[in-house]
Amino acid sequence: MRQKKDYCIMTFATTEDALAMEEFCRQQGRIIPLPGDVAAGCGLCWRMSPEEAQQWKPALQKQKIQGVYTIQMWG
């Protein structure tokens, strides 16, 4: 049976910023449509596990991230 898991999502003001994040991270996480319960700029967000987000935290500070949220989603 599938269960919801915690994920860290990062939002962006522009699609260009979201795509720059994809280029920066490559293997860790993925771009997904913005969940309906989060309001942000471009409609895309970056999803990664909370553990990955913590590991990448220093490097992520260089990216143009608008907001960071922890939400439950289907894995």
N, C-alpha and C positions, 0 to 999 in steps of 0.2 A: 504494500500500500504506500502510495506517495504521501509525503508529508511536506508541509511548508518549512522553509529554512530561512534563517536570517541572512540578509545580504546587505552590503553597503552599496548605495547608489550615489553617484556624483552627477550633479546637473551642470549644464553649461548655458551661457547666454546665447551662443551661436552654434550652428552646425559645424562651422570651421573649427571651433574649439573642441567639439566632441570628436571630430575626425583626427585632430592633432593628438588627442588622448589615445585614440586607437593606435596611431602610429607609434606613440611613445611606449605604450605598454605591451603591444603585440600579443604575447602569450597569456597574460594575466587578465582575466575578466573578458567582458564583451560589451558592445553597444547594444542597447535595447530601447524600445519605445518607452517614453516616460510613463510610469504608472499613473492612473487617473487620480489617485489621492495625493499626488505631489504636483505643485505648480512651479514651473520654471520656464526659462526662455525658449529654447529651440525645439523641444519635444523629443529630444534624445537624451539618454543618460548612459553612464558607464556603470556596469554591475560587476562587483567582485565580492568574494567572501570577506567577512570582517577581519579574518586573520591576514589575508592578502593585503587588505587596505592598511592594516597596522604595519605590516612589513614594508610597504611601499611609501608610507607616510612622508618621510623626508624628501623623496624624489617627487611626490605628487604636489608638493608645495610650489613647484615651478610651473605647474599647469594652471590654465585659466578655469578653475572650478568655481561654479557659482554657489553650490550648496552640497552638503553631504548629509545623507539620511541613512538610517538603518531601518529596513522594512522586512516583513515576512513575505516570501514569494514561493511559488512552486519551483522546486529544483529541476 
